[in-house]
Amino acid sequence: MSRTRNLRYSRAVLLFLFTMLSAVSFSTTIHATIHVADDSFGIKEYDDFHRVLHHLQHEALPKNDLAEIRSKSKDLIKLGEAVVKLGVPKGTKGEDADKFQSKLTEFSKALEKYGTDAESGTDADLKNSYGAVHDKFEELADMLPKK
């Protein structure tokens, strides 16, 4: 009798664990889908830049994969220059336009430094200049007119 009870108990525990793992997996899938949808800025140049930046920030940087950060520099700079060329986005209030333009200038200078460091800088220089590009982009993104 006790062996049968143990078997039923083991099955119940396994069923419970399977159910919990399935629920966590489903929840993670839902969260990832929502997160991707929330990452859109609604401006092509910003979305394109962010797609590459996001990979570097959340995949390469945590692994300290500076070779990847160096190898993607030309792509990221090209996409960043498109953001700068776009200028102050439509819908930016007049009083914020000057501040936005100033942040675009800072972003452009950060891109330039990152390009130099990616070609010939030390790893420490590269990390700093890449970090500046990331931070300046985040500042710009925070200033974008709300959708």
C-alpha positions, 0 to 999 in steps of 0.5 A: 500500500505505501508503495502505491501511495509513493508512486501516486505522490511521485506522479502528482509531484511530477505533474505539478512540476511539469505544469509549473515549468509550462506556465513559466515558459508560457509567461516568458514567451508572452513577456518577450513578445510584449517586450519586442512590441514595446521596443518600437519607437515608431521612427524607422531610423531609431528602430533600426539603430536600436535593433543593433544596439540592443543586441550589443548591449544585452548579448555582447556586452554582458559576455565582454565580447568586445570583438563583437562590439568592434565588428558591429561599429561600422553598422552601428555608426551608419545607423546612428548617422541616419538618426542624426541626419533625420534631425529633430523629429516631427512632433517635437515641441518648439521649446524642446527642439533646441535641446533635442538638437544639442543631444543629437550633436552629443550623440554624433560626437559619441559615434565619432569617438566610438568609431575611432576606438573601434578601429584603434582604441584599447578595450577600455576606451572601446567600452567607454565610448560604446557606453557613451553611444548607448547612453546618448541614444537613450537620452534621445529616445527619452526625448522622442515625442510620444506615439 
